[in-house]
Amino acid sequence: MTQLRVRINEGDQTEVNYLWDSQWKPPEGAADWVIYDPSETKNAGGLSARAVLHTNVVLCLFTDKRLPDDHPLRYLLQGADQRGWWGDAADVRSDLNETEMGSWLWVFERSILTEDIRRWVEVVAIDALTPLVNQKVCVRIDAQATAEFAINRCDLAVQLYGRDGQNIYDARFEGIWTQSVTSPKPLPFPQYLPQ
């Protein structure tokens, strides 16, 4: 005779979150996965999975989004590669409020740091993070770019707010790009709204 074994509490156990944390590393100009913390008892020896919102912000801001031919920042590329994440060509579902992933922050690698470029950084950051609003992760995004013209450095601060108006995320990304000596002169800042 076969015995059945009932595991009463099985459905009460929390699932392990396997979305690996990404951390922005300014000196390298890239993000990398984070090794687990010993306090993550269900994840011994793996990659950390505790900062899902931060990881989403890092992926939105620092994944290279393809720059369209008709975009006002196209002049900064001087015919170069328009980049873009390959996955966007395979699976963007508008029924789930998905858009192309990433931002155009990478475009500024070749730009001269000016007040107009600083303003563009804010616009591009908010545009990149808009999917978090569309997918109801937050209801408002604030972004402040701070330019240190003397040392050619631009930092970006990002805040996200929940439905109750409370700040649910606040981070500062330092040195988001280094300007090149051969950078083209920027065009005037147009009236551009994120899509």
Summary of the structure (lengths in Angstrom):
residues: 195
radius of gyration: 20.3
end to end distance: 64.9
largest distance: 82.7
contacts: 495
relative contact order: 0.14
helix: 29%
strand: 19%
